[in-house]
């Protein structure tokens, strides 16, 4: 059984995914990273999880604007995920969107613990992992 934290990054931007990986490595944060490049890939993964699964991520970083299924579409699917699975997950919306309606919508969603604007600073990353 692994004690390593698991992080899922749901973002179509490969550069952002690489930057997050490098920031985590530089901070010596011991974690396993899962990458999803659209909301549909992530929805399929979460729907497949059984309660108590060791594959359940501890932390999710979710982008808003993605092809196939955006962050809001993912959240609609995520609302149907078992509460046993969701109870383990801290979900952050990490996006370049500064549209107030996106911020308000994120803040009103009970599954989202925080809304973070890109670029993600090292201080904010530490705060998220605290």
C-alpha positions in Angstrom: 0.0 0.0 0.0 1.5 3.3 -1.0 1.5 6.4 1.3 2.4 8.6 -1.6 -0.1 11.3 -2.3 -1.9 11.2 -5.7 -2.6 14.3 -7.7 -4.8 14.4 -10.9 -4.2 17.3 -13.3 -7.1 17.7 -15.7 -5.9 20.2 -18.3 -5.5 20.2 -22.0 -2.4 22.4 -21.8 0.7 20.1 -21.9 3.0 22.9 -21.0 0.9 23.6 -17.8 1.1 19.9 -17.0 4.9 19.9 -17.4 5.2 23.1 -15.3 3.2 21.5 -12.5 5.3 18.4 -12.6 8.5 20.4 -12.4 7.2 22.7 -9.6 6.3 19.6 -7.6 9.7 18.0 -8.2 11.5 21.3 -7.2 9.5 21.4 -3.9 10.4 17.7 -3.2 6.7 16.9 -2.8 6.4 13.1 -2.9 3.4 12.3 -5.1 2.1 10.3 -8.0 0.8 12.4 -10.8 -2.1 11.4 -13.1 -2.7 13.5 -16.3 -6.0 13.9 -18.1 -6.2 16.1 -21.1 -9.9 16.7 -21.1 -12.9 16.3 -18.8 -14.2 13.2 -20.5 -10.9 11.2 -19.8 -11.2 12.3 -16.1 -14.9 11.6 -15.9 -14.3 8.0 -17.2 -11.6 7.5 -14.7 -13.6 8.7 -11.7 -16.7 6.7 -12.8 -14.5 3.6 -12.7 -13.3 4.1 -9.2 -14.6 1.8 -6.4 -15.0 3.2 -2.9 -11.7 2.7 -1.0 -9.7 2.4 -4.3 -6.0 3.2 -3.9 -6.2 4.9 -7.3 -8.4 7.7 -5.9 -6.4 11.0 -6.1 -6.0 13.1 -2.9 -5.9 16.3 -5.0 -7.4 17.3 -8.3 -6.5 20.4 -10.3 -9.2 21.1 -12.8 -9.1 23.5 -15.8 -12.3 25.2 -17.1 -11.7 25.5 -20.8 -10.8 22.2 -22.5 -11.9 20.3 -25.6 -14.3 17.3 -25.6 -15.6 18.0 -22.2 -14.8 21.2 -20.2 -14.4 21.6 -16.5 -18.1 22.3 -15.9 -19.1 19.1 -17.8 -16.6 17.2 -15.7 -18.2 18.6 -12.5 -21.6 17.5 -13.7 -20.3 14.0 -14.0 -18.3 14.2 -10.8 -21.5 15.1 -8.8 -22.6 11.5 -9.5 -19.4 10.0 -8.1 -19.7 8.1 -4.8 -19.4 10.3 -1.7 -16.9 7.7 -0.4 -14.6 8.5 -3.3 -15.3 12.3 -3.3 -14.6 12.4 0.5 -10.9 11.7 -0.2 -10.5 14.4 -2.8 -9.6 18.0 -2.6 -10.7 19.6 -5.9 -9.2 22.9 -7.0 -10.2 24.8 -10.1 -7.0 26.0 -11.6 -7.6 28.1 -14.7 -6.5 31.1 -16.7 -10.2 32.2 -16.8 -10.8 35.5 -14.9 -14.4 35.6 -15.8 -16.4 36.6 -12.7 -19.2 34.2 -13.6 -16.7 31.3 -13.6 -15.3 32.3 -10.2 -18.8 32.7 -8.8 -19.9 29.3 -10.2 -16.8 27.6 -8.8 -17.3 29.2 -5.4 -20.9 28.0 -5.3 -20.0 24.4 -6.2 -19.7 22.3 -3.0 -17.1 19.9 -4.6 -14.6 22.7 -5.3 -12.4 23.7 -2.3 -10.7 26.6 -4.1 -10.4 28.6 -7.3 -6.8 29.4 -8.4 -5.7 31.6 -11.2 -2.9 30.5 -13.5 0.0 30.8 -13.5 0.3 28.7 -10.3 2.9 30.2 -8.0 5.2 28.1 -5.8 3.5 29.7 -2.7 0.1 28.8 -4.0 1.2 25.2 -4.8 2.6 24.9 -1.2 -0.7 26.2 0.1 -2.7 23.6 -1.9 -0.4 20.8 -0.7 -0.5 21.9 2.9 
